[in-house]
Amino acid sequence: MLLGFSAVTFCDSSGTSALIGLMREARLRHGTLALAGAPDRVDRALHQIGPHHFVPVYPDVDAASAAAPNAPHSGG
């Protein structure tokens, strides 16, 4: 699943925990989770907190779609 993060303005450890939970659920269903289009502030927070080690973070939906063309997209 591809989550569009362009409208996200803040992500702390609670948000990170939710993302890790979604990633685990996706894997249980033989899927994947990726994020796309996070604003700079959120992107920096994700890289500081660390979920980018488990969940791919792409600069935009086009880049994520090119990496995983069949992934369902959610958000914008």
All heavy atoms as TSV, in Angstrom:
chain	resi	resn	atom	element	x	y	z
A	1	MET	N	N	0.847	-1.172	0.000
A	1	MET	CA	C	0.000	0.000	0.000
A	1	MET	C	C	0.887	1.226	0.000
A	1	MET	O	O	1.904	1.269	0.672
A	1	MET	CB	C	-0.903	0.005	1.228
A	1	MET	CG	C	-1.697	1.287	1.338
A	1	MET	SD	S	-2.856	1.308	2.690
A	1	MET	CE	C	-4.244	0.593	1.852
A	2	LEU	N	N	0.503	2.189	-0.761
A	2	LEU	CA	C	1.219	3.453	-0.851
A	2	LEU	C	C	0.389	4.528	-0.154
A	2	LEU	O	O	-0.748	4.776	-0.533
A	2	LEU	CB	C	1.443	3.816	-2.319
A	2	LEU	CG	C	2.090	5.156	-2.601
A	2	LEU	CD1	C	3.458	5.252	-1.934
A	2	LEU	CD2	C	2.190	5.368	-4.095
A	3	LEU	N	N	0.985	5.151	0.865
A	3	LEU	CA	C	0.306	6.228	1.579
A	3	LEU	C	C	0.860	7.567	1.120
A	3	LEU	O	O	2.064	7.816	1.234
A	3	LEU	CB	C	0.516	6.097	3.088
A	3	LEU	CG	C	-0.028	4.843	3.764
A	3	LEU	CD1	C	0.319	4.850	5.247
A	3	LEU	CD2	C	-1.524	4.743	3.577
A	4	GLY	N	N	-0.005	8.415	0.598
A	4	GLY	CA	C	0.392	9.772	0.239
A	4	GLY	C	C	0.461	10.614	1.495
A	4	GLY	O	O	-0.514	10.719	2.230
A	5	PHE	N	N	1.606	11.205	1.753
A	5	PHE	CA	C	1.836	11.974	2.983
A	5	PHE	C	C	1.897	13.475	2.745
A	5	PHE	O	O	2.320	14.220	3.614
A	5	PHE	CB	C	3.148	11.498	3.623
A	5	PHE	CG	C	2.967	10.632	4.831
A	5	PHE	CD1	C	2.031	9.615	4.855
A	5	PHE	CD2	C	3.733	10.829	5.960
A	5	PHE	CE1	C	1.860	8.818	5.967
A	5	PHE	CE2	C	3.577	10.041	7.081
A	5	PHE	CZ	C	2.639	9.030	7.084
A	6	SER	N	N	1.473	13.937	1.589
A	6	SER	CA	C	1.628	15.360	1.265
A	6	SER	C	C	0.845	16.280	2.209
A	6	SER	O	O	1.240	17.427	2.413
A	6	SER	CB	C	1.217	15.627	-0.182
A	6	SER	OG	O	-0.142	15.309	-0.380
A	7	ALA	N	N	-0.225	15.800	2.809
A	7	ALA	CA	C	-1.020	16.639	3.716
A	7	ALA	C	C	-0.646	16.453	5.184
A	7	ALA	O	O	-1.201	17.116	6.052
A	7	ALA	CB	C	-2.511	16.339	3.530
A	8	VAL	N	N	0.315	15.580	5.464
A	8	VAL	CA	C	0.738	15.334	6.850
A	8	VAL	C	C	1.651	16.466	7.286
A	8	VAL	O	O	2.610	16.807	6.602
A	8	VAL	CB	C	1.450	13.970	6.977
A	8	VAL	CG1	C	1.984	13.761	8.383
A	8	VAL	CG2	C	0.497	12.851	6.594
A	9	THR	N	N	1.350	17.055	8.439
A	9	THR	CA	C	2.152	18.175	8.930
A	9	THR	C	C	2.991	17.821	10.148
A	9	THR	O	O	3.867	18.588	10.539
A	9	THR	CB	C	1.248	19.373	9.297
A	9	THR	OG1	O	0.324	18.962	10.302
A	9	THR	CG2	C	0.503	19.884	8.071
A	10	PHE	N	N	2.741	16.657	10.762
A	10	PHE	CA	C	3.458	16.289	11.977
A	10	PHE	C	C	3.436	14.777	12.127
A	10	PHE	O	O	2.428	14.138	11.832
A	10	PHE	CB	C	2.775	16.936	13.195
A	10	PHE	CG	C	3.425	16.613	14.507
A	10	PHE	CD1	C	4.587	17.256	14.892
A	10	PHE	CD2	C	2.873	15.671	15.350
A	10	PHE	CE1	C	5.190	16.958	16.102
A	10	PHE	CE2	C	3.463	15.365	16.557
A	10	PHE	CZ	C	4.625	16.012	16.939
A	11	CYS	N	N	4.547	14.202	12.560
A	11	CYS	CA	C	4.600	12.774	12.843
A	11	CYS	C	C	5.573	12.550	13.997
A	11	CYS	O	O	6.757	12.873	13.875
A	11	CYS	CB	C	5.033	11.986	11.606
A	11	CYS	SG	S	4.950	10.196	11.853
A	12	ASP	N	N	5.064	12.045	15.112
A	12	ASP	CA	C	5.909	11.759	16.259
A	12	ASP	C	C	5.994	10.249	16.457
A	12	ASP	O	O	5.660	9.475	15.566
A	12	ASP	CB	C	5.388	12.466	17.507
A	12	ASP	CG	C	3.989	12.018	17.916
A	12	ASP	OD1	O	3.444	11.073	17.301
A	12	ASP	OD2	O	3.440	12.611	18.862
A	13	SER	N	N	6.427	9.815	17.634
A	13	SER	CA	C	6.588	8.390	17.884
A	13	SER	C	C	5.263	7.628	17.823
A	13	SER	O	O	5.239	6.463	17.428
A	13	SER	CB	C	7.274	8.150	19.231
A	13	SER	OG	O	6.508	8.697	20.284
A	14	SER	N	N	4.159	8.270	18.138
A	14	SER	CA	C	2.853	7.614	18.019
A	14	SER	C	C	2.516	7.340	16.563
A	14	SER	O	O	2.032	6.263	16.210
A	14	SER	CB	C	1.748	8.477	18.636
A	14	SER	OG	O	1.947	8.638	20.011
A	15	GLY	N	N	2.782	8.312	15.714
A	15	GLY	CA	C	2.561	8.125	14.282
A	15	GLY	C	C	3.478	7.059	13.721
A	15	GLY	O	O	3.072	6.237	12.890
A	16	THR	N	N	4.721	7.053	14.184
A	16	THR	CA	C	5.671	6.040	13.752
A	16	THR	C	C	5.209	4.652	14.164
A	16	THR	O	O	5.292	3.703	13.381
A	16	THR	CB	C	7.064	6.332	14.339
A	16	THR	OG1	O	7.488	7.607	13.867
A	16	THR	CG2	C	8.065	5.296	13.924
A	17	SER	N	N	4.714	4.526	15.382
A	17	SER	CA	C	4.195	3.236	15.849
A	17	SER	C	C	3.033	2.773	14.986
A	17	SER	O	O	2.929	1.589	14.644
A	17	SER	CB	C	3.748	3.337	17.309
A	17	SER	OG	O	4.848	3.564	18.145
A	18	ALA	N	N	2.170	3.703	14.607
A	18	ALA	CA	C	1.049	3.355	13.728
A	18	ALA	C	C	1.552	2.891	12.364
A	18	ALA	O	O	1.036	1.916	11.807
A	18	ALA	CB	C	0.104	4.544	13.575
A	19	LEU	N	N	2.571	3.562	11.833
A	19	LEU	CA	C	3.133	3.157	10.543
A	19	LEU	C	C	3.751	1.763	10.619
A	19	LEU	O	O	3.576	0.947	9.713
A	19	LEU	CB	C	4.193	4.156	10.083
A	19	LEU	CG	C	3.683	5.515	9.647
A	19	LEU	CD1	C	4.854	6.457	9.384
A	19	LEU	CD2	C	2.809	5.377	8.417
A	20	ILE	N	N	4.441	1.483	11.706
A	20	ILE	CA	C	5.043	0.158	11.872
A	20	ILE	C	C	3.953	-0.905	11.995
A	20	ILE	O	O	4.069	-1.989	11.433
A	20	ILE	CB	C	6.021	0.143	13.057
A	20	ILE	CG1	C	7.239	1.006	12.699
A	20	ILE	CG2	C	6.442	-1.276	13.410
A	20	ILE	CD1	C	8.178	1.271	13.847
A	21	GLY	N	N	2.868	-0.576	12.686
A	21	GLY	CA	C	1.734	-1.492	12.771
A	21	GLY	C	C	1.127	-1.766	11.401
A	21	GLY	O	O	0.803	-2.913	11.069
A	22	LEU	N	N	0.974	-0.720	10.583
A	22	LEU	CA	C	0.455	-0.891	9.218
A	22	LEU	C	C	1.405	-1.737	8.378
A	22	LEU	O	O	0.964	-2.583	7.595
A	22	LEU	CB	C	0.255	0.470	8.550
A	22	LEU	CG	C	-0.942	1.281	9.012
A	22	LEU	CD1	C	-0.876	2.686	8.421
A	22	LEU	CD2	C	-2.233	0.594	8.628
A	23	MET	N	N	2.701	-1.511	8.553
A	23	MET	CA	C	3.684	-2.286	7.803
A	23	MET	C	C	3.591	-3.763	8.172
A	23	MET	O	O	3.585	-4.633	7.305
A	23	MET	CB	C	5.098	-1.781	8.074
A	23	MET	CG	C	6.160	-2.567	7.332
A	23	MET	SD	S	7.748	-2.728	8.189
A	23	MET	CE	C	7.312	-3.335	9.789
A	24	ARG	N	N	3.474	-4.047	9.461
A	24	ARG	CA	C	3.351	-5.440	9.904
A	24	ARG	C	C	2.086	-6.082	9.351
A	24	ARG	O	O	2.101	-7.223	8.901
A	24	ARG	CB	C	3.365	-5.507	11.426
A	24	ARG	CG	C	4.720	-5.227	12.011
A	24	ARG	CD	C	4.692	-5.307	13.503
A	24	ARG	NE	N	6.008	-5.033	14.037
A	24	ARG	CZ	C	6.234	-4.589	15.246
A	24	ARG	NH1	N	5.225	-4.372	16.079
A	24	ARG	NH2	N	7.462	-4.366	15.658
A	25	GLU	N	N	0.996	-5.352	9.379
A	25	GLU	CA	C	-0.268	-5.869	8.840
A	25	GLU	C	C	-0.150	-6.130	7.343
A	25	GLU	O	O	-0.637	-7.145	6.838
A	25	GLU	CB	C	-1.403	-4.889	9.123
A	25	GLU	CG	C	-2.761	-5.384	8.725
A	25	GLU	CD	C	-3.242	-6.603	9.504
A	25	GLU	OE1	O	-2.833	-6.799	10.668
A	25	GLU	OE2	O	-4.044	-7.381	8.937
A	26	ALA	N	N	0.491	-5.214	6.632
A	26	ALA	CA	C	0.685	-5.408	5.192
A	26	ALA	C	C	1.506	-6.667	4.923
A	26	ALA	O	O	1.172	-7.459	4.039
A	26	ALA	CB	C	1.370	-4.183	4.580
A	27	ARG	N	N	2.554	-6.870	5.707
A	27	ARG	CA	C	3.388	-8.062	5.514
A	27	ARG	C	C	2.633	-9.347	5.820
A	27	ARG	O	O	2.829	-10.356	5.143
A	27	ARG	CB	C	4.648	-7.966	6.369
A	27	ARG	CG	C	5.635	-6.980	5.802
A	27	ARG	CD	C	6.934	-6.990	6.537
A	27	ARG	NE	N	7.861	-6.049	5.933
A	27	ARG	CZ	C	9.021	-5.732	6.457
A	27	ARG	NH1	N	9.408	-6.275	7.591
A	27	ARG	NH2	N	9.799	-4.870	5.849
A	28	LEU	N	N	1.790	-9.309	6.846
A	28	LEU	CA	C	0.973	-10.486	7.158
A	28	LEU	C	C	0.069	-10.860	5.991
A	28	LEU	O	O	-0.266	-12.022	5.796
A	28	LEU	CB	C	0.120	-10.244	8.408
A	28	LEU	CG	C	0.852	-10.285	9.739
A	28	LEU	CD1	C	-0.092	-9.853	10.865
A	28	LEU	CD2	C	1.405	-11.674	10.012
A	29	ARG	N	N	-0.312	-9.846	5.225
A	29	ARG	CA	C	-1.183	-10.055	4.056
A	29	ARG	C	C	-0.372	-10.170	2.764
A	29	ARG	O	O	-0.907	-10.007	1.674
A	29	ARG	CB	C	-2.197	-8.922	3.965
A	29	ARG	CG	C	-3.129	-8.879	5.161
A	29	ARG	CD	C	-3.986	-7.633	5.138
A	29	ARG	NE	N	-4.778	-7.513	6.329
A	29	ARG	CZ	C	-6.048	-7.900	6.436
A	29	ARG	NH1	N	-6.667	-8.435	5.405
A	29	ARG	NH2	N	-6.691	-7.754	7.572
A	30	HIS	N	N	0.934	-10.389	2.920
A	30	HIS	CA	C	1.857	-10.552	1.787
A	30	HIS	C	C	1.926	-9.292	0.925
A	30	HIS	O	O	2.083	-9.372	-0.291
A	30	HIS	CB	C	1.496	-11.770	0.944
A	30	HIS	CG	C	1.422	-13.021	1.760
A	30	HIS	ND1	N	2.539	-13.650	2.256
A	30	HIS	CD2	C	0.359	-13.731	2.197
A	30	HIS	CE1	C	2.163	-14.704	2.966
A	30	HIS	NE2	N	0.851	-14.778	2.950
A	31	GLY	N	N	1.820	-8.144	1.570
A	31	GLY	CA	C	1.912	-6.868	0.871
A	31	GLY	C	C	3.070	-6.041	1.404
A	31	GLY	O	O	3.912	-6.530	2.160
A	32	THR	N	N	3.093	-4.795	1.005
A	32	THR	CA	C	4.123	-3.856	1.440
A	32	THR	C	C	3.484	-2.521	1.779
A	32	THR	O	O	2.324	-2.270	1.437
A	32	THR	CB	C	5.182	-3.633	0.341
A	32	THR	OG1	O	4.522	-3.100	-0.811
A	32	THR	CG2	C	5.907	-4.910	-0.009
A	33	LEU	N	N	4.243	-1.681	2.434
A	33	LEU	CA	C	3.811	-0.332	2.762
A	33	LEU	C	C	4.915	0.622	2.339
A	33	LEU	O	O	6.101	0.348	2.549
A	33	LEU	CB	C	3.561	-0.193	4.269
A	33	LEU	CG	C	3.185	1.203	4.771
A	33	LEU	CD1	C	1.804	1.600	4.252
A	33	LEU	CD2	C	3.207	1.257	6.283
A	34	ALA	N	N	4.537	1.739	1.724
A	34	ALA	CA	C	5.486	2.788	1.350
A	34	ALA	C	C	4.809	4.140	1.552
A	34	ALA	O	O	3.578	4.238	1.532
A	34	ALA	CB	C	5.919	2.635	-0.100
A	35	LEU	N	N	5.623	5.163	1.771
A	35	LEU	CA	C	5.124	6.526	1.958
A	35	LEU	C	C	5.616	7.392	0.810
A	35	LEU	O	O	6.738	7.210	0.331
A	35	LEU	CB	C	5.643	7.103	3.272
A	35	LEU	CG	C	5.432	6.268	4.524
A	35	LEU	CD1	C	6.048	6.961	5.726
A	35	LEU	CD2	C	3.968	5.991	4.747
A	36	ALA	N	N	4.800	8.361	0.418
A	36	ALA	CA	C	5.195	9.249	-0.679
A	36	ALA	C	C	4.786	10.682	-0.394
A	36	ALA	O	O	3.712	10.933	0.145
A	36	ALA	CB	C	4.546	8.789	-1.980
A	37	GLY	N	N	5.672	11.594	-0.759
A	37	GLY	CA	C	5.335	13.012	-0.754
A	37	GLY	C	C	5.312	13.692	0.597
A	37	GLY	O	O	4.666	14.729	0.742
A	38	ALA	N	N	6.034	13.168	1.577
A	38	ALA	CA	C	6.055	13.818	2.890
A	38	ALA	C	C	6.735	15.178	2.781
A	38	ALA	O	O	7.787	15.301	2.154
A	38	ALA	CB	C	6.794	12.942	3.902
A	39	PRO	N	N	6.133	16.219	3.375
A	39	PRO	CA	C	6.802	17.521	3.400
A	39	PRO	C	C	8.168	17.399	4.085
A	39	PRO	O	O	8.392	16.482	4.878
A	39	PRO	CB	C	5.850	18.392	4.221
A	39	PRO	CG	C	4.524	17.721	4.109
A	39	PRO	CD	C	4.829	16.251	4.022
A	40	ASP	N	N	9.067	18.327	3.808
A	40	ASP	CA	C	10.437	18.257	4.334
A	40	ASP	C	C	10.483	18.035	5.842
A	40	ASP	O	O	11.249	17.207	6.335
A	40	ASP	CB	C	11.216	19.528	3.985
A	40	ASP	CG	C	11.573	19.597	2.517
A	40	ASP	OD1	O	11.562	18.551	1.836
A	40	ASP	OD2	O	11.861	20.713	2.044
A	41	ARG	N	N	9.672	18.768	6.583
A	41	ARG	CA	C	9.679	18.660	8.050
A	41	ARG	C	C	9.314	17.244	8.488
A	41	ARG	O	O	9.942	16.663	9.369
A	41	ARG	CB	C	8.701	19.674	8.630
A	41	ARG	CG	C	8.573	19.617	10.114
A	41	ARG	CD	C	7.593	20.656	10.596
A	41	ARG	NE	N	7.371	20.484	12.010
A	41	ARG	CZ	C	6.489	21.134	12.704
A	41	ARG	NH1	N	5.724	22.025	12.122
A	41	ARG	NH2	N	6.343	20.914	13.983
A	42	VAL	N	N	8.305	16.669	7.875
A	42	VAL	CA	C	7.861	15.316	8.228
A	42	VAL	C	C	8.895	14.297	7.760
A	42	VAL	O	O	9.214	13.344	8.488
A	42	VAL	CB	C	6.468	15.019	7.638
A	42	VAL	CG1	C	6.060	13.577	7.871
A	42	VAL	CG2	C	5.431	15.975	8.224
A	43	ASP	N	N	9.454	14.493	6.581
A	43	ASP	CA	C	10.482	13.599	6.064
A	43	ASP	C	C	11.681	13.556	7.008
A	43	ASP	O	O	12.204	12.481	7.318
A	43	ASP	CB	C	10.902	14.036	4.664
A	43	ASP	CG	C	11.840	13.048	4.010
A	43	ASP	OD1	O	11.450	11.872	3.859
A	43	ASP	OD2	O	12.963	13.449	3.657
A	44	ARG	N	N	12.107	14.717	7.488
A	44	ARG	CA	C	13.234	14.764	8.440
A	44	ARG	C	C	12.877	14.017	9.719
A	44	ARG	O	O	13.697	13.261	10.256
A	44	ARG	CB	C	13.614	16.206	8.758
A	44	ARG	CG	C	14.417	16.868	7.661
A	44	ARG	CD	C	15.024	18.196	8.118
A	44	ARG	NE	N	14.031	19.140	8.635
A	44	ARG	CZ	C	13.356	20.007	7.890
A	44	ARG	NH1	N	13.552	20.043	6.581
A	44	ARG	NH2	N	12.491	20.822	8.439
A	45	ALA	N	N	11.669	14.212	10.222
A	45	ALA	CA	C	11.237	13.516	11.448
A	45	ALA	C	C	11.230	12.011	11.233
A	45	ALA	O	O	11.696	11.249	12.095
A	45	ALA	CB	C	9.857	14.009	11.882
A	46	LEU	N	N	10.730	11.559	10.098
A	46	LEU	CA	C	10.706	10.120	9.812
A	46	LEU	C	C	12.122	9.550	9.777
A	46	LEU	O	O	12.364	8.443	10.264
A	46	LEU	CB	C	10.000	9.853	8.485
A	46	LEU	CG	C	8.497	10.121	8.463
A	46	LEU	CD1	C	7.967	10.054	7.039
A	46	LEU	CD2	C	7.756	9.156	9.365
A	47	HIS	N	N	13.048	10.311	9.217
A	47	HIS	CA	C	14.421	9.834	9.154
A	47	HIS	C	C	15.102	9.884	10.530
A	47	HIS	O	O	15.950	9.050	10.828
A	47	HIS	CB	C	15.219	10.612	8.109
A	47	HIS	CG	C	14.982	10.106	6.733
A	47	HIS	ND1	N	13.872	10.453	5.995
A	47	HIS	CD2	C	15.681	9.239	5.972
A	47	HIS	CE1	C	13.915	9.841	4.836
A	47	HIS	NE2	N	14.994	9.089	4.789
A	48	GLN	N	N	14.729	10.817	11.376
A	48	GLN	CA	C	15.300	10.885	12.721
A	48	GLN	C	C	14.740	9.784	13.615
A	48	GLN	O	O	15.478	9.171	14.381
A	48	GLN	CB	C	15.024	12.248	13.351
A	48	GLN	CG	C	15.832	13.355	12.735
A	48	GLN	CD	C	15.453	14.714	13.282
A	48	GLN	OE1	O	14.451	14.879	13.967
A	48	GLN	NE2	N	16.255	15.716	12.956
A	49	ILE	N	N	13.447	9.536	13.506
A	49	ILE	CA	C	12.803	8.525	14.348
A	49	ILE	C	C	13.151	7.127	13.863
A	49	ILE	O	O	13.316	6.214	14.655
A	49	ILE	CB	C	11.270	8.742	14.392
A	49	ILE	CG1	C	10.962	10.087	15.053
A	49	ILE	CG2	C	10.579	7.624	15.140
A	49	ILE	CD1	C	9.522	10.528	14.907
A	50	GLY	N	N	13.268	6.935	12.553
A	50	GLY	CA	C	13.771	5.688	12.024
A	50	GLY	C	C	12.878	4.769	11.232
A	50	GLY	O	O	13.346	3.723	10.799
A	51	PRO	N	N	11.600	5.065	10.965
A	51	PRO	CA	C	10.804	4.096	10.220
A	51	PRO	C	C	11.247	3.908	8.778
A	51	PRO	O	O	10.898	2.918	8.142
A	51	PRO	CB	C	9.384	4.649	10.286
A	51	PRO	CG	C	9.562	6.102	10.477
A	51	PRO	CD	C	10.811	6.234	11.320
A	52	HIS	N	N	12.067	4.841	8.260
A	52	HIS	CA	C	12.537	4.698	6.877
A	52	HIS	C	C	13.403	3.450	6.706
A	52	HIS	O	O	13.626	3.006	5.600
A	52	HIS	CB	C	13.282	5.954	6.428
A	52	HIS	CG	C	14.594	6.152	7.108
A	52	HIS	ND1	N	14.681	6.581	8.415
A	52	HIS	CD2	C	15.857	5.950	6.683
A	52	HIS	CE1	C	15.952	6.639	8.752
A	52	HIS	NE2	N	16.685	6.267	7.725
A	53	HIS	N	N	13.871	2.869	7.825
A	53	HIS	CA	C	14.620	1.603	7.741
A	53	HIS	C	C	13.705	0.434	7.386
A	53	HIS	O	O	14.162	-0.581	6.884
A	53	HIS	CB	C	15.321	1.301	9.064
A	53	HIS	CG	C	16.411	2.255	9.388
A	53	HIS	ND1	N	17.585	2.333	8.674
A	53	HIS	CD2	C	16.500	3.200	10.353
A	53	HIS	CE1	C	18.358	3.271	9.192
A	53	HIS	NE2	N	17.719	3.812	10.197
A	54	PHE	N	N	12.411	0.573	7.674
A	54	PHE	CA	C	11.440	-0.501	7.467
A	54	PHE	C	C	10.395	-0.174	6.404
A	54	PHE	O	O	9.831	-1.074	5.795
A	54	PHE	CB	C	10.700	-0.806	8.775
A	54	PHE	CG	C	11.615	-0.988	9.939
A	54	PHE	CD1	C	11.765	0.007	10.887
A	54	PHE	CD2	C	12.344	-2.159	10.082
A	54	PHE	CE1	C	12.614	-0.167	11.966
A	54	PHE	CE2	C	13.195	-2.340	11.157
A	54	PHE	CZ	C	13.337	-1.340	12.100
A	55	VAL	N	N	10.094	1.106	6.248
A	55	VAL	CA	C	9.061	1.557	5.317
A	55	VAL	C	C	9.713	2.501	4.308
A	55	VAL	O	O	10.214	3.560	4.698
A	55	VAL	CB	C	7.919	2.297	6.074
A	55	VAL	CG1	C	6.862	2.782	5.108
A	55	VAL	CG2	C	7.303	1.416	7.147
A	56	PRO	N	N	9.725	2.157	3.027
A	56	PRO	CA	C	10.329	3.060	2.037
A	56	PRO	C	C	9.604	4.408	1.996
A	56	PRO	O	O	8.383	4.472	2.090
A	56	PRO	CB	C	10.147	2.324	0.710
A	56	PRO	CG	C	9.868	0.909	1.067
A	56	PRO	CD	C	9.231	0.928	2.416
A	57	VAL	N	N	10.390	5.468	1.900
A	57	VAL	CA	C	9.854	6.831	1.814
A	57	VAL	C	C	10.312	7.415	0.482
A	57	VAL	O	O	11.509	7.496	0.213
A	57	VAL	CB	C	10.353	7.701	2.984
A	57	VAL	CG1	C	9.796	9.110	2.880
A	57	VAL	CG2	C	9.979	7.071	4.330
A	58	TYR	N	N	9.353	7.809	-0.361
A	58	TYR	CA	C	9.649	8.349	-1.686
A	58	TYR	C	C	9.320	9.836	-1.720
A	58	TYR	O	O	8.416	10.290	-1.014
A	58	TYR	CB	C	8.834	7.615	-2.748
A	58	TYR	CG	C	9.194	6.159	-2.844
A	58	TYR	CD1	C	8.432	5.186	-2.190
A	58	TYR	CD2	C	10.307	5.743	-3.564
A	58	TYR	CE1	C	8.775	3.835	-2.259
A	58	TYR	CE2	C	10.657	4.403	-3.642
A	58	TYR	CZ	C	9.884	3.461	-2.987
A	58	TYR	OH	O	10.231	2.135	-3.053
A	59	PRO	N	N	10.018	10.589	-2.560
A	59	PRO	CA	C	9.775	12.034	-2.613
A	59	PRO	C	C	8.394	12.412	-3.125
A	59	PRO	O	O	7.874	13.467	-2.781
A	59	PRO	CB	C	10.870	12.569	-3.543
A	59	PRO	CG	C	11.371	11.388	-4.296
A	59	PRO	CD	C	11.088	10.180	-3.445
A	60	ASP	N	N	7.804	11.551	-3.956
A	60	ASP	CA	C	6.468	11.836	-4.477
A	60	ASP	C	C	5.816	10.535	-4.950
A	60	ASP	O	O	6.455	9.486	-4.999
A	60	ASP	CB	C	6.513	12.875	-5.607
A	60	ASP	CG	C	7.456	12.487	-6.736
A	60	ASP	OD1	O	7.487	11.305	-7.134
A	60	ASP	OD2	O	8.169	13.381	-7.220
A	61	VAL	N	N	4.543	10.629	-5.270
A	61	VAL	CA	C	3.771	9.453	-5.688
A	61	VAL	C	C	4.323	8.869	-6.983
A	61	VAL	O	O	4.378	7.654	-7.151
A	61	VAL	CB	C	2.271	9.800	-5.817
A	61	VAL	CG1	C	1.490	8.660	-6.432
A	61	VAL	CG2	C	1.694	10.163	-4.448
A	62	ASP	N	N	4.779	9.724	-7.902
A	62	ASP	CA	C	5.329	9.224	-9.162
A	62	ASP	C	C	6.553	8.339	-8.920
A	62	ASP	O	O	6.684	7.279	-9.531
A	62	ASP	CB	C	5.691	10.379	-10.095
A	62	ASP	CG	C	4.467	11.107	-10.631
A	62	ASP	OD1	O	3.365	10.498	-10.644
A	62	ASP	OD2	O	4.610	12.266	-11.030
A	63	ALA	N	N	7.450	8.774	-8.044
A	63	ALA	CA	C	8.647	7.982	-7.743
A	63	ALA	C	C	8.271	6.664	-7.076
A	63	ALA	O	O	8.829	5.617	-7.394
A	63	ALA	CB	C	9.596	8.774	-6.853
A	64	ALA	N	N	7.315	6.704	-6.165
A	64	ALA	CA	C	6.873	5.484	-5.496
A	64	ALA	C	C	6.190	4.545	-6.478
A	64	ALA	O	O	6.416	3.336	-6.452
A	64	ALA	CB	C	5.924	5.830	-4.353
A	65	SER	N	N	5.379	5.094	-7.356
A	65	SER	CA	C	4.686	4.278	-8.351
A	65	SER	C	C	5.664	3.625	-9.315
A	65	SER	O	O	5.467	2.500	-9.737
A	65	SER	CB	C	3.675	5.117	-9.126
A	65	SER	OG	O	2.653	5.559	-8.264
A	66	ALA	N	N	6.735	4.342	-9.646
A	66	ALA	CA	C	7.743	3.775	-10.533
A	66	ALA	C	C	8.467	2.615	-9.846
A	66	ALA	O	O	8.807	1.617	-10.491
A	66	ALA	CB	C	8.742	4.837	-10.949
A	67	ALA	N	N	8.660	2.716	-8.525
A	67	ALA	CA	C	9.336	1.668	-7.782
A	67	ALA	C	C	8.430	0.459	-7.559
A	67	ALA	O	O	8.893	-0.672	-7.505
A	67	ALA	CB	C	9.828	2.207	-6.448
A	68	ALA	N	N	7.135	0.700	-7.396
A	68	ALA	CA	C	6.161	-0.370	-7.139
A	68	ALA	C	C	4.889	-0.074	-7.932
A	68	ALA	O	O	3.907	0.404	-7.377
A	68	ALA	CB	C	5.864	-0.478	-5.665
A	69	PRO	N	N	4.891	-0.334	-9.230
A	69	PRO	CA	C	3.779	0.108	-10.086
A	69	PRO	C	C	2.423	-0.505	-9.754
A	69	PRO	O	O	1.398	0.068	-10.088
A	69	PRO	CB	C	4.222	-0.302	-11.487
A	69	PRO	CG	C	5.294	-1.297	-11.308
A	69	PRO	CD	C	5.928	-1.015	-9.966
A	70	ASN	N	N	2.354	-1.636	-9.053
A	70	ASN	CA	C	1.072	-2.269	-8.765
A	70	ASN	C	C	0.567	-2.029	-7.346
A	70	ASN	O	O	-0.426	-2.621	-6.941
A	70	ASN	CB	C	1.168	-3.777	-9.027
A	70	ASN	CG	C	1.440	-4.062	-10.485
A	70	ASN	OD1	O	0.885	-3.411	-11.356
A	70	ASN	ND2	N	2.305	-5.019	-10.763
A	71	ALA	N	N	1.250	-1.171	-6.600
A	71	ALA	CA	C	0.847	-0.919	-5.208
A	71	ALA	C	C	-0.430	-0.076	-5.165
A	71	ALA	O	O	-0.549	0.913	-5.878
A	71	ALA	CB	C	1.954	-0.192	-4.469
A	72	PRO	N	N	-1.405	-0.480	-4.316
A	72	PRO	CA	C	-2.594	0.363	-4.133
A	72	PRO	C	C	-2.204	1.700	-3.514
A	72	PRO	O	O	-1.280	1.755	-2.713
A	72	PRO	CB	C	-3.480	-0.443	-3.183
A	72	PRO	CG	C	-2.835	-1.759	-3.012
A	72	PRO	CD	C	-1.446	-1.683	-3.540
A	73	HIS	N	N	-2.886	2.754	-3.860
A	73	HIS	CA	C	-2.570	4.090	-3.362
A	73	HIS	C	C	-3.674	4.586	-2.455
A	73	HIS	O	O	-4.844	4.462	-2.761
A	73	HIS	CB	C	-2.377	5.049	-4.542
A	73	HIS	CG	C	-2.149	6.464	-4.120
A	73	HIS	ND1	N	-2.995	7.458	-4.465
A	73	HIS	CD2	C	-1.188	7.032	-3.388
A	73	HIS	CE1	C	-2.560	8.603	-3.960
A	73	HIS	NE2	N	-1.464	8.343	-3.300
A	74	SER	N	N	-3.267	5.176	-1.311
A	74	SER	CA	C	-4.215	5.740	-0.378
A	74	SER	C	C	-3.719	7.112	0.032
A	74	SER	O	O	-2.565	7.270	0.397
A	74	SER	CB	C	-4.342	4.846	0.857
A	74	SER	OG	O	-5.174	5.435	1.800
A	75	GLY	N	N	-4.567	8.112	-0.005
A	75	GLY	CA	C	-4.188	9.457	0.436
A	75	GLY	C	C	-3.683	10.282	-0.715
A	75	GLY	O	O	-3.648	9.884	-1.852
A	76	GLY	N	N	-3.240	11.495	-0.381
A	76	GLY	CA	C	-2.803	12.357	-1.457
A	76	GLY	C	C	-1.974	13.398	-0.960
A	76	GLY	O	O	-1.318	14.209	-1.209
